[in-house]
């Protein structure tokens, strides 16, 4: 479990495993499977796993208090929502405004669930390490599921970047998950999926690991269920053309914008719902079910993504 997160109420929750620990175990000639923070999943039953996804809280946005107050309301709803833990997919604080990280952490404690964050392009690595978690790239195991979390964002760009050592680390985590009979979700702030006009145009470009990532995803398609992102502020945005792996950019907790993607027949899907909120996720090896809940409102979007990659 992340050293900054409160313990999960689930007794079968396994601590988060840092990339540094995994690499050090491998370098020492020890199988990762016998490192102390890893347990074998064996023939664990694939009962549904329910968790919550929030992203792009942007505390300090426009040097105003509104984003912080919205995060307080969001934390209260996350505490009451059904879900064993929370994933935060980046842009915790707006523009690296350091004074807002302690406030974020203070409010996070009220959720009463483990919260696992990754940085966004607004979160300088040194501030993330100071206030959130020292080991940025990390792994969370829960029952039959492994969640691989990594930083692919840089403060100076809206694009994504995957270094060779990160790709090798992802590859190793997927291989180890297969040995443990786990399925995998990868979480990183910036989408890998190419998205040109009328979309944002923010993704991992070819010179920064685009093709290499999809080669990796194809090798591990039997176990890799989905790749999760934040960053877009477009409401729920996703693609299924790399089936059976789903790629999903989640709605912002602060604000979303209607870029009329459905009207312009942009590839993928973008339901017409742009209020700020969070997403309830139920996942099995055969399907991902998403329920988007706008802040203070009832669930507004329900979407089922079957394993074969046909969304409905």
C-alpha positions as a Markdown table, in Angstrom:
| # | Residue | x | y | z |
|---|---|---|---|---|
| 1 | Unk | 0.0 | 0.0 | 0.0 |
| 2 | Unk | 1.2 | 3.5 | -0.7 |
| 3 | Unk | 3.0 | 4.9 | 2.4 |
| 4 | Unk | 0.8 | 8.1 | 2.1 |
| 5 | Unk | -2.5 | 6.3 | 1.9 |
| 6 | Unk | -4.7 | 5.2 | 4.7 |
| 7 | Unk | -5.1 | 1.4 | 5.0 |
| 8 | Unk | -7.9 | -0.2 | 3.0 |
| 9 | Unk | -10.8 | -1.7 | 4.9 |
| 10 | Unk | -10.3 | -4.8 | 2.7 |
| 11 | Unk | -8.2 | -7.5 | 4.5 |
| 12 | Unk | -6.8 | -8.9 | 1.2 |
| 13 | Unk | -5.3 | -5.6 | 0.1 |
| 14 | Unk | -1.6 | -5.9 | -0.7 |
| 15 | Unk | 0.9 | -3.1 | -0.3 |
| 16 | Unk | 2.0 | -1.0 | -3.3 |
| 17 | Unk | 5.3 | -2.1 | -4.7 |
| 18 | Unk | 7.7 | 0.5 | -6.0 |
| 19 | Unk | 9.6 | 0.2 | -9.2 |
| 20 | Unk | 12.8 | 0.7 | -7.3 |
| 21 | Unk | 12.1 | -2.3 | -5.1 |
| 22 | Unk | 11.2 | -4.5 | -8.0 |
| 23 | Unk | 14.4 | -3.6 | -9.9 |
| 24 | Unk | 16.5 | -4.0 | -6.8 |
| 25 | Unk | 15.1 | -7.5 | -6.2 |
| 26 | Unk | 15.8 | -8.5 | -9.8 |
| 27 | Unk | 19.3 | -7.0 | -9.6 |
| 28 | Unk | 20.0 | -9.1 | -6.5 |
| 29 | Unk | 19.2 | -12.3 | -8.3 |
| 30 | Unk | 16.0 | -12.7 | -6.3 |
| 31 | Unk | 12.7 | -13.5 | -8.1 |
| 32 | Unk | 10.2 | -10.7 | -7.7 |
| 33 | Unk | 7.7 | -13.3 | -6.6 |
| 34 | Unk | 9.5 | -13.9 | -3.4 |
| 35 | Unk | 10.1 | -10.3 | -2.5 |
| 36 | Unk | 8.3 | -9.5 | 0.8 |
| 37 | Unk | 5.7 | -7.2 | -0.6 |
| 38 | Unk | 4.4 | -9.6 | -3.2 |
| 39 | Unk | 2.0 | -12.4 | -2.7 |
| 40 | Unk | 0.9 | -15.1 | -5.1 |
| 41 | Unk | -2.7 | -14.8 | -6.3 |
| 42 | Unk | -2.9 | -18.5 | -7.2 |
| 43 | Unk | -6.3 | -19.6 | -8.3 |
| 44 | Unk | -8.1 | -16.7 | -6.7 |
| 45 | Unk | -11.7 | -16.4 | -7.7 |
| 46 | Unk | -12.4 | -13.6 | -10.1 |
| 47 | Unk | -15.2 | -11.9 | -8.2 |
| 48 | Unk | -15.9 | -8.3 | -9.3 |
| 49 | Unk | -13.5 | -5.6 | -8.0 |
| 50 | Unk | -15.1 | -2.2 | -7.3 |
| 51 | Unk | -13.1 | 0.9 | -7.0 |
| 52 | Unk | -13.3 | 4.7 | -7.7 |
| 53 | Unk | -11.4 | 6.9 | -10.2 |
| 54 | Unk | -10.9 | 10.6 | -9.8 |
| 55 | Unk | -8.5 | 12.9 | -11.7 |
| 56 | Unk | -7.5 | 16.4 | -12.4 |
| 57 | Unk | -8.5 | 18.1 | -9.1 |
| 58 | Unk | -6.2 | 21.1 | -9.8 |
| 59 | Unk | -6.1 | 22.6 | -6.3 |
| 60 | Unk | -5.1 | 26.2 | -6.5 |
| 61 | Unk | -6.7 | 26.6 | -10.0 |
| 62 | Unk | -6.5 | 30.3 | -11.0 |
| 63 | Unk | -5.2 | 31.1 | -7.5 |
| 64 | Unk | -8.7 | 30.7 | -6.1 |
| 65 | Unk | -10.2 | 28.5 | -3.4 |
| 66 | Unk | -13.0 | 27.0 | -5.5 |
| 67 | Unk | -11.0 | 23.8 | -6.5 |
| 68 | Unk | -10.1 | 23.1 | -2.9 |
| 69 | Unk | -13.8 | 23.4 | -1.8 |
| 70 | Unk | -14.8 | 21.2 | -4.7 |
| 71 | Unk | -12.2 | 18.6 | -3.6 |
| 72 | Unk | -13.7 | 18.7 | -0.1 |
| 73 | Unk | -17.1 | 17.9 | -1.5 |
| 74 | Unk | -15.6 | 15.2 | -3.7 |
| 75 | Unk | -13.8 | 13.6 | -0.9 |
| 76 | Unk | -17.1 | 13.4 | 1.1 |
| 77 | Unk | -18.8 | 11.6 | -1.8 |
| 78 | Unk | -15.9 | 9.3 | -2.4 |
| 79 | Unk | -16.0 | 8.3 | 1.3 |
| 80 | Unk | -19.7 | 7.3 | 0.9 |
| 81 | Unk | -19.4 | 5.6 | -2.5 |
| 82 | Unk | -19.0 | 1.9 | -2.9 |
| 83 | Unk | -15.4 | 1.1 | -3.8 |
| 84 | Unk | -12.5 | -0.5 | -2.0 |
| 85 | Unk | -9.9 | 2.1 | -3.0 |
| 86 | Unk | -9.4 | 5.2 | -5.1 |
| 87 | Unk | -7.2 | 5.9 | -8.1 |
| 88 | Unk | -6.2 | 9.6 | -8.7 |
| 89 | Unk | -4.8 | 9.9 | -12.2 |
| 90 | Unk | -2.9 | 13.1 | -11.9 |
| 91 | Unk | -2.9 | 16.9 | -11.9 |
| 92 | Unk | -3.5 | 16.9 | -8.1 |
| 93 | Unk | -2.5 | 20.6 | -7.8 |
| 94 | Unk | -2.6 | 23.2 | -10.5 |
| 95 | Unk | 0.6 | 24.6 | -11.8 |
| 96 | Unk | 2.8 | 23.0 | -9.1 |
| 97 | Unk | 1.5 | 25.4 | -6.4 |
| 98 | Unk | 3.3 | 23.8 | -3.5 |
| 99 | Unk | 1.2 | 25.3 | -0.7 |
| 100 | Unk | -1.8 | 23.3 | -1.9 |
| 101 | Unk | -0.3 | 19.8 | -1.5 |
| 102 | Unk | -0.7 | 19.7 | 2.3 |
| 103 | Unk | -4.3 | 20.7 | 1.9 |
| 104 | Unk | -4.9 | 17.9 | -0.7 |
| 105 | Unk | -3.4 | 15.4 | 1.7 |
| 106 | Unk | -5.4 | 16.7 | 4.6 |
| 107 | Unk | -8.7 | 16.4 | 2.7 |
| 108 | Unk | -7.7 | 13.0 | 1.3 |
| 109 | Unk | -7.6 | 11.6 | 4.9 |
| 110 | Unk | -11.4 | 12.1 | 5.2 |
| 111 | Unk | -12.0 | 9.6 | 2.4 |
| 112 | Unk | -11.2 | 6.6 | 4.7 |
| 113 | Unk | -10.0 | 4.5 | 1.8 |
| 114 | Unk | -6.6 | 3.9 | 0.3 |
| 115 | Unk | -5.9 | 6.5 | -2.4 |
| 116 | Unk | -3.2 | 5.8 | -5.0 |
| 117 | Unk | -2.1 | 8.8 | -7.1 |
| 118 | Unk | 0.2 | 9.4 | -10.1 |
| 119 | Unk | 1.5 | 12.8 | -11.1 |
| 120 | Unk | 0.1 | 14.9 | -13.9 |
| 121 | Unk | 1.9 | 17.5 | -16.0 |
| 122 | Unk | 0.9 | 20.0 | -13.3 |
| 123 | Unk | 2.7 | 18.0 | -10.6 |
| 124 | Unk | 6.5 | 18.4 | -10.5 |
| 125 | Unk | 8.1 | 15.1 | -9.6 |
| 126 | Unk | 10.0 | 16.5 | -6.6 |
| 127 | Unk | 6.7 | 17.9 | -5.1 |
| 128 | Unk | 4.9 | 14.6 | -5.7 |
| 129 | Unk | 7.7 | 12.8 | -3.9 |
| 130 | Unk | 7.7 | 15.3 | -1.0 |
| 131 | Unk | 4.0 | 15.2 | -0.3 |
| 132 | Unk | 2.4 | 12.2 | -1.9 |
| 133 | Unk | 4.8 | 9.2 | -2.3 |
| 134 | Unk | 8.6 | 8.9 | -2.6 |
| 135 | Unk | 8.5 | 6.1 | -5.2 |
| 136 | Unk | 6.5 | 7.6 | -8.1 |
| 137 | Unk | 6.2 | 4.5 | -10.3 |
| 138 | Unk | 4.5 | 1.8 | -8.3 |
| 139 | Unk | 2.3 | -1.3 | -8.2 |
| 140 | Unk | -0.9 | -2.0 | -6.3 |
| 141 | Unk | -2.1 | -5.6 | -6.1 |
| 142 | Unk | -5.7 | -6.3 | -5.1 |
| 143 | Unk | -7.0 | -9.9 | -5.3 |
| 144 | Unk | -6.6 | -11.0 | -8.9 |
| 145 | Unk | -5.8 | -7.5 | -10.2 |
| 146 | Unk | -2.5 | -5.7 | -10.6 |
| 147 | Unk | -2.6 | -1.9 | -11.1 |
| 148 | Unk | 0.7 | -0.5 | -12.6 |
| 149 | Unk | 0.9 | 3.2 | -11.9 |
| 150 | Unk | 3.6 | 5.4 | -13.5 |
| 151 | Unk | 4.4 | 9.0 | -14.4 |
| 152 | Unk | 4.4 | 9.7 | -18.1 |
| 153 | Unk | 3.9 | 13.5 | -17.8 |
| 154 | Unk | 6.3 | 16.5 | -17.7 |
| 155 | Unk | 5.5 | 20.0 | -16.5 |
| 156 | Unk | 6.8 | 21.6 | -19.7 |
| 157 | Unk | 4.5 | 19.7 | -22.1 |
| 158 | Unk | 1.0 | 18.4 | -22.5 |
| 159 | Unk | 2.3 | 15.3 | -24.3 |
| 160 | Unk | 3.2 | 12.0 | -22.7 |
| 161 | Unk | 6.7 | 10.4 | -22.5 |
| 162 | Unk | 7.6 | 6.8 | -21.8 |
| 163 | Unk | 11.3 | 6.2 | -21.2 |
| 164 | Unk | 12.9 | 2.8 | -22.1 |
| 165 | Unk | 13.4 | 1.9 | -18.5 |
| 166 | Unk | 9.7 | 2.5 | -17.8 |
| 167 | Unk | 8.6 | 0.3 | -20.7 |
| 168 | Unk | 10.9 | -2.4 | -19.5 |
| 169 | Unk | 9.5 | -2.1 | -16.0 |
| 170 | Unk | 5.9 | -2.3 | -17.3 |
| 171 | Unk | 6.9 | -5.3 | -19.3 |
| 172 | Unk | 8.3 | -7.0 | -16.1 |
| 173 | Unk | 5.2 | -6.2 | -14.1 |
| 174 | Unk | 2.9 | -7.7 | -16.7 |
| 175 | Unk | 5.1 | -10.8 | -16.9 |
| 176 | Unk | 5.0 | -11.2 | -13.1 |
| 177 | Unk | 1.3 | -10.7 | -13.0 |
| 178 | Unk | 0.8 | -13.5 | -15.6 |
| 179 | Unk | 2.9 | -15.8 | -13.4 |
| 180 | Unk | 0.6 | -14.9 | -10.4 |
| 181 | Unk | -2.5 | -15.3 | -12.5 |
| 182 | Unk | -3.4 | -11.7 | -12.1 |
| 183 | Unk | -4.9 | -9.4 | -14.7 |
| 184 | Unk | -3.5 | -5.9 | -15.2 |
| 185 | Unk | -4.6 | -2.3 | -15.5 |
| 186 | Unk | -2.0 | 0.4 | -16.3 |
| 187 | Unk | -2.6 | 4.0 | -15.1 |
| 188 | Unk | -0.7 | 7.0 | -16.4 |
| 189 | Unk | -1.8 | 10.6 | -16.8 |
| 190 | Unk | -1.4 | 11.3 | -20.6 |
| 191 | Unk | -3.1 | 9.0 | -23.1 |
| 192 | Unk | -0.9 | 6.9 | -25.4 |
| 193 | Unk | -3.7 | 6.7 | -28.0 |
| 194 | Unk | -3.1 | 9.1 | -30.9 |
| 195 | Unk | -5.8 | 11.9 | -30.9 |
| 196 | Unk | -5.7 | 14.6 | -33.5 |
| 197 | Unk | -8.2 | 17.3 | -34.3 |
| 198 | Unk | -11.0 | 17.7 | -33.3 |
| 199 | Unk | -9.5 | 16.1 | -30.2 |
| 200 | Unk | -6.8 | 17.5 | -27.8 |
| 201 | Unk | -3.8 | 16.3 | -29.7 |
| 202 | Unk | -2.1 | 15.3 | -26.5 |
| 203 | Unk | -0.6 | 11.9 | -26.4 |
| 204 | Unk | 2.7 | 9.9 | -26.4 |
| 205 | Unk | 4.2 | 10.7 | -29.8 |
| 206 | Unk | 6.2 | 8.2 | -31.8 |
| 207 | Unk | 9.6 | 9.4 | -30.7 |
| 208 | Unk | 8.7 | 9.0 | -27.0 |
| 209 | Unk | 7.5 | 5.4 | -26.9 |
| 210 | Unk | 4.2 | 5.2 | -28.8 |
| 211 | Unk | 4.9 | 2.2 | -30.9 |
| 212 | Unk | 6.9 | 0.4 | -28.2 |
| 213 | Unk | 4.0 | 0.7 | -25.8 |
| 214 | Unk | 1.6 | -0.9 | -28.2 |
| 215 | Unk | 4.0 | -3.7 | -29.0 |
| 216 | Unk | 4.1 | -4.3 | -25.2 |
| 217 | Unk | 0.3 | -4.1 | -24.9 |
| 218 | Unk | -0.1 | -6.6 | -27.7 |
| 219 | Unk | 2.4 | -9.1 | -26.1 |
| 220 | Unk | 0.4 | -8.9 | -22.8 |
| 221 | Unk | -3.1 | -8.6 | -24.3 |
| 222 | Unk | -4.2 | -11.9 | -22.6 |
| 223 | Unk | -3.8 | -10.2 | -19.2 |
| 224 | Unk | -3.9 | -6.5 | -19.9 |
| 225 | Unk | -7.4 | -5.3 | -19.4 |
| 226 | Unk | -7.2 | -1.5 | -19.8 |
| 227 | Unk | -5.0 | 1.6 | -19.7 |
| 228 | Unk | -6.4 | 4.5 | -17.6 |
| 229 | Unk | -5.7 | 8.2 | -18.0 |
| 230 | Unk | -6.7 | 11.6 | -16.8 |
| 231 | Unk | -5.5 | 14.9 | -18.5 |
| 232 | Unk | -8.3 | 15.5 | -21.1 |
| 233 | Unk | -11.1 | 17.3 | -19.2 |
| 234 | Unk | -13.4 | 16.0 | -21.9 |
| 235 | Unk | -15.8 | 13.9 | -19.7 |
| 236 | Unk | -15.5 | 10.2 | -20.3 |
| 237 | Unk | -13.3 | 9.6 | -23.4 |
| 238 | Unk | -12.2 | 6.2 | -24.7 |
| 239 | Unk | -11.0 | 4.0 | -27.5 |
| 240 | Unk | -11.4 | 0.3 | -28.3 |
| 241 | Unk | -9.4 | 0.0 | -31.5 |
| 242 | Unk | -6.5 | -1.8 | -29.7 |
| 243 | Unk | -8.9 | -4.5 | -28.5 |
| 244 | Unk | -9.0 | -6.4 | -26.3 |
| 245 | Unk | -7.2 | -3.6 | -24.3 |
| 246 | Unk | -9.4 | -0.7 | -23.5 |
| 247 | Unk | -8.0 | 2.9 | -23.3 |
| 248 | Unk | -10.0 | 5.3 | -21.1 |
| 249 | Unk | -9.5 | 8.9 | -20.2 |
| 250 | Unk | -11.6 | 9.8 | -17.1 |
| 251 | Unk | -13.6 | 13.0 | -16.4 |
| 252 | Unk | -12.0 | 15.7 | -14.4 |
| 253 | Unk | -13.2 | 16.4 | -10.9 |
| 254 | Unk | -12.9 | 20.1 | -11.5 |
| 255 | Unk | -14.2 | 21.0 | -15.0 |
| 256 | Unk | -14.8 | 19.3 | -18.3 |
| 257 | Unk | -15.3 | 20.8 | -21.8 |
| 258 | Unk | -17.6 | 19.7 | -24.6 |
| 259 | Unk | -15.4 | 19.5 | -27.8 |
| 260 | Unk | -18.4 | 18.1 | -29.8 |
| 261 | Unk | -16.5 | 14.9 | -30.5 |
| 262 | Unk | -19.5 | 12.7 | -30.9 |
| 263 | Unk | -21.0 | 15.2 | -33.4 |
| 264 | Unk | -17.7 | 15.4 | -35.3 |
| 265 | Unk | -17.5 | 11.6 | -35.4 |
| 266 | Unk | -14.1 | 11.5 | -33.7 |
| 267 | Unk | -12.8 | 7.9 | -33.2 |
| 268 | Unk | -13.8 | 6.2 | -30.0 |
| 269 | Unk | -16.6 | 7.4 | -27.6 |
| 270 | Unk | -17.3 | 10.6 | -25.6 |
| 271 | Unk | -20.8 | 10.6 | -24.0 |
| 272 | Unk | -22.5 | 14.0 | -23.8 |
| 273 | Unk | -22.0 | 14.6 | -20.1 |
| 274 | Unk | -19.4 | 17.2 | -19.0 |
| 275 | Unk | -20.1 | 18.0 | -15.4 |
| 276 | Unk | -17.3 | 17.5 | -12.9 |
| 277 | Unk | -17.4 | 14.2 | -11.0 |
| 278 | Unk | -15.8 | 10.8 | -10.4 |
| 279 | Unk | -16.3 | 7.3 | -11.8 |
| 280 | Unk | -17.3 | 4.1 | -10.1 |
| 281 | Unk | -15.5 | 1.1 | -11.7 |
| 282 | Unk | -16.5 | -2.5 | -11.5 |
| 283 | Unk | -14.1 | -4.8 | -13.2 |
| 284 | Unk | -14.0 | -8.5 | -14.0 |
| 285 | Unk | -11.7 | -10.3 | -16.5 |
| 286 | Unk | -14.5 | -10.2 | -19.1 |
| 287 | Unk | -15.9 | -6.7 | -18.7 |
| 288 | Unk | -15.3 | -3.2 | -17.4 |
| 289 | Unk | -18.4 | -1.3 | -16.1 |
| 290 | Unk | -18.2 | 2.4 | -15.7 |
| 291 | Unk | -20.7 | 4.7 | -13.8 |
| 292 | Unk | -19.9 | 8.4 | -13.9 |
| 293 | Unk | -21.3 | 10.4 | -11.0 |
| 294 | Unk | -21.4 | 14.2 | -11.4 |
| 295 | Unk | -20.6 | 15.9 | -8.1 |
| 296 | Unk | -23.8 | 16.2 | -6.0 |
| 297 | Unk | -25.9 | 14.4 | -8.6 |
| 298 | Unk | -27.1 | 10.9 | -9.4 |
| 299 | Unk | -25.1 | 8.6 | -11.8 |
| 300 | Unk | -25.4 | 10.2 | -15.3 |
| 301 | Unk | -23.5 | 7.8 | -17.6 |
| 302 | Unk | -23.3 | 4.0 | -17.5 |
| 303 | Unk | -21.0 | 2.2 | -19.9 |
| 304 | Unk | -20.0 | -1.5 | -20.2 |
| 305 | Unk | -16.8 | -2.4 | -22.1 |
| 306 | Unk | -16.8 | -6.1 | -22.8 |
| 307 | Unk | -13.4 | -7.9 | -23.0 |
| 308 | Unk | -13.7 | -8.5 | -26.8 |
| 309 | Unk | -13.4 | -4.7 | -27.2 |
| 310 | Unk | -16.9 | -3.9 | -28.5 |
| 311 | Unk | -18.3 | -1.1 | -26.4 |
| 312 | Unk | -22.0 | -0.8 | -25.7 |
